[in-house]
Amino acid sequence: MRSVRGVLVMAAMMLSWAPVSGQAQSVGEVFRKVSPAVVVVRAKGRDVEAGTGQVRFNEIGSGVLVATDGKVMTAAHVVHTMDEISVEFLGGETVPARVIASEPAADLSLLQLERVPAGVRVAAMANSDAVRVGDQVIVIGAPYGLRHSVSVGWISARWAPNTVYKAMPLAEFFQTDAVINTGNSGGPMFNLAGEVVGIVSHNISKSGGSEGLGFVVTVNTAKQLLLEQRSFWSGLEGRLLTDELADLFNLPPKLAGYLVKTVAKGSPAEAIGLRGGTKTATIDGEQIVVGGDILLKVQGLPIGGLASYEKIREAMARLPAGTSMTVTILRAGQVIELTGRKP
């Protein structure tokens, strides 16, 4: 009896360490199941370059359909200040889209499609709190424009907000070794049940290609900031001024400021009358786009660091649609107020 039991124990140990023959097929099944929900995001925007002034450029990323009425999650850096956006589905059908919520501090945006093509599928979203380091994951997107490409990897680590990547302080990140390249940004990361566990943000690379250091915003962060407490889309891109730069730009005493670089067409920022930069200047060896407005206050709240940003974000979230909103700016040396209505 003891020898039979020993054989069974040994067999169980061997099976536990043996390769799982059906795993590759399992990944393929997941890919075929969820691909109709994955999209390519194409956008057109404007930038300011030294010597040439304003130029047009194209951006490409990925996204995932998360609601039957045509809501698509993607990365903020792909669409946040773009003038034109379109979404391409698996069959090649392309649909215009617009931003309806965006949180650059977590690199997340929510798009609304003009219409929903027939036959597309909405992706299921997981509870990303249940994801563990060591879990296998699947990334689907458009690296370098090669649409609906799949890569497979593992969850390498989980990073709390405002730890690993200070430029995006509101994002909880998964770190993964799944291959992520330019064009994957905004695309979904799935678990083996075919549920979205995160939205691809960026990778860290010394070579410019994938080095196994990909960072993906957890889907619970995305649900909170885009669906549950929808972040206000401003359509602004710029930079928070340091104390030294605030002095150079002659800001009023004890006020920080946000130097506006780009204002997206059709955005609330454009509607209220904000202006972007027009020229470049080199300050202490760094090229900065100048000539745009400098935001000083939003709804009477002063511009500042993360605590100030979160107060402004909460104030804008509480503001009902159609309500008056006010920004205080520095333009051409004068402090002025601009007023408009929240969309």
N, C-alpha and C positions, 0 to 999 in steps of 0.2 A: 504493500500500500504506500509505504514511504517513497519507494522508487518511482511509482506512477505519479505521485504528487510532485516529486522533484522534476519529472519530465514536463508536467503541465506548467510548473512555475518557470522553467527554462524556456519553454515555448512562448509563454506570455511575454517574457523579457525580450525574446528575439523579435516578436511581432511589434513590441512597443518601440524598438529601435529601427525596425526595417523601414525603407522608403514607402511612402504612401502612393501606391501605383495610380490611384484615381485622382490625385491632387491636380495634375495638369489639366485633366478633363474638367475638374471642378472649376478651375479658374476660367477655362474656356466657356463653360456654361454661364458663369456669372457675367462674363464679358458680353455674351450674346443676349442675355436677359436685360442688362442695364444700358447697353449702347444707344437704344432709341431715346434715352433721356439725356444723353451727353451731347453738347453742342460746341461748335466753333464760334467764337466771338470775334468779329472784325469791326474795327473802329477807325475813324479818321479824326485827327486833331491838329492843333497848331502849337508851334514852339518858337522861341526866339533864339537865333544863333548870331554869334559875333560876325560882323561884317556883312551879313546878308539880311538881318532883321527877321521878320516873321516868316516862317516856313511851314508847309503842310507835311504831315507824316501819317503813316498807317501803323496801327497796332493790331496784333493778333493774340488771342488768348483762348481760353476754354470756359465752359460753364456747364450747369446742370439744371434741368427743368424740375422744379420742386412743387408746382401747383398746377391744377388743371386749367386755371384761368390764364396761364402764360407767364408765371413768375420764374425767373432764372437767376440762380446765384452765380456770382463770378468774383474775380478779384478787383478791388477798387483801382489798383494802378493800371488796369487794362481799360477802364471805361469812365472813371470819375470826372475827368475834364474833357471828354471827347465831344466833338460836334455832331458826329453821325455814328450810329451803332447798328449793326445787323447781326443776326444769329443764324447759323447754318446747321441744319439737322442732318442725321445720318444719310438720308436719301438724297441730300443735296439741296433741298428746299430752303430758301433763305427768306427771313422775315425781319422787317425793321423792328427796332426795340429802343426803349428809352430808360434812363435811370430813374427809379422812384425812391430808392433809399441807398445810402452809402455811408460807410464808416472807414475813412482812410487810416484811422488809428488802430484798426484791426485788419486792414487790407481786404475789406468786404464790400460788395455792392449787390443790389437787387435790381434786376431789369424787368420791365413789363413788355411783353411781346404785343405787337399790333393785332396779331391773330395767332391761333394755335393750329399748326398743321394736323391733318388727319393722320391717325396711326402712330403718333408719338406716345411715349410712355413717361409718366411722372416717376421720379426716383423716390424710393422710400428713404427716410432719414432715421439713423440710429440714435440711441442715447450714447453719446461719445464718452460719457463718464464710465461706461462699462468696458471701454477699450483698454487693453493692458499692453505694457511694453513686452515685445516678443510676439504679438499677434501679427499674422500675415495680412497684407493689404494689397489692393489693386488700384493703380492710378490710370485713368483714361483721359486723354486730351489730344492736343494738336501740337506736339513739339515741332518747332520750325515750320508750322503750317501743315504737318502731316496728320490729317484729321483722324480721329478715332484710333489712335495708337495706344497700346496697353503696355504697362510695365508692372512688375510685381516686386514686392519687397516686404519689409518688416517694420513695425513700430520700434524705433531705436530709443526714444525717450519722450517724455511729456514735460512741457515747460509752462509754468504758471505765467499769467499776464505780467508784463513789465519786468521780465527777467532776461531772456536770451536775446531779445530784439527790441531795444528801447525805442526805436522809431515807430513801433506799432504796439503801444503799451496796453491796449485793451484786448489783445489777442492771446488766447491760450493756444499753444502750438503743440502739434505732434512733430517729432523729428523722425524722418524715415530714410531708408537707404534705397527706396524705389526710385528709379531713374526719373528725374525731373529736369526739363530743359526749357528754353525760351518757347513760349506757346502753350506750355502746360498750365501757366498761371490761371487761376480761376476754375480749373477743372476739378472734378470730384475724386476723392479717394474713398474706395469701398472696402467693406469687410467681406468675408467669404460668404455671407448671407445675401450679398447684393445690396446692402444698405450704405448710404453715404455716411461716412464718419468724419470727413473733413473737406475743406476747400483749399486747393493748392495755392500757396502764396509765392514762395521763392526758394532758391537754393543758395548755399554759400560755396563759392568756388574760386580757386586761385587760377585755374586754367581757362575758365570761361564755360566749361562743360559741366556735366553732372559728376560729382565726386562723392555721392552717397550722403550728402548733407542737405536733404530737402526739408522744408518747413511748411506745414499744412495747418491751417486754422481749424480748430475743432468745430464740428457741426453744431454743438451746443452753443458755442460762441456766436456762430452765424444765425442760429434760430433766435437767440436773445436779441441781437443787435439789428437784425433785418426783418424779423417777423413779429416778435413779441413786443419789443420796444423800438419800433422802426426809427433808425437813425435818419436825421434830416440830411437830404442831399443839397449841398450848397452849389456845387459846380466850380469850386475854387481850388486852385493849386498855388502853393507859395511856400514861405518859410517863416518860422518864428525868429524874430531878430534877437540877437544877443545884446547884452548891455552896451558893448562897444559899437555895434552897428546901429543901435537905437540912438546913441549919441551922434554918430555920423549923419544919420537921417533927420536929426533935430526933432526927435519926438518930444512931446510935452514931458515935464518932469514926472518921475515915478510911474510912467506908463511903459509897458512893453508894446510890441506891435507885431502884426503878421503882414509881411510884404507879399502882395498879390502878384503872382507870376502869370496865371492863366485863368480866364473866365470862360466856361463852356457856353456855347450857343444854346439858347432855350432854357438856361438854368435859372433858378431863383436869384443867384448872384447877378446875372446879366439883367434880370427884370428890375432889380432894385437899383441898378446903375453903377455897379462896381466895374472898375477898369483894370485890365492886366498890364503887364510890362511891355515895353516897346524896344528896349535896347539892353545890351549887356555891359557890365563894368567888372573890372578885375580889382578886388580888394584883398590885400594880403595874400595874393597868389590864387585866390578863388574867384571863379567867374560867377557873377550874380546877375540875374535879370532884374533890371530897374525900370522906373518910369510908371509902375503900377501904383494903385492906392495902397495905403498902409492901414489895415484894420486896427482900431484901438479898443473898441467896445462892441459887443453884440447884446442887444436888449439891456443896455446899461451895465453889463458885466464886463470888466476889463479883460483883455487878452493877456494870457500868461502861460504858465506851465501846465502840467497834467491836471492838477486840481481845478484850475480855471477852465480848462477845456471840458472837463466833465460837468462842471456847473452849467456852462453854456449849452452843452449837449442835452442835459436834462431840461433846461429851460425851453429849448426849441422843441423837444419831444412833447412837452406839456402844452405847447401853444397850439390851439385849435386851427384847423385849416381856415383860411380866409381872414385870420386875425392880423392886425398890423404888426409889423416887425421893424426894428430900427437898428442901424449900424452907425457907429461913429468912426470916421476915417480921417487920415491926414492926406490931403491932396494938394500938390503945388504949394506946400508950406502952410496951408490953412486947414484948421480942424472944422469939418462939416458933418452934418447928419444926413443920412439917406433913409428914406422910409419906403416900405412896400408891404405886400401881404403874403403870408405863408400860403403856398399852393395847397 
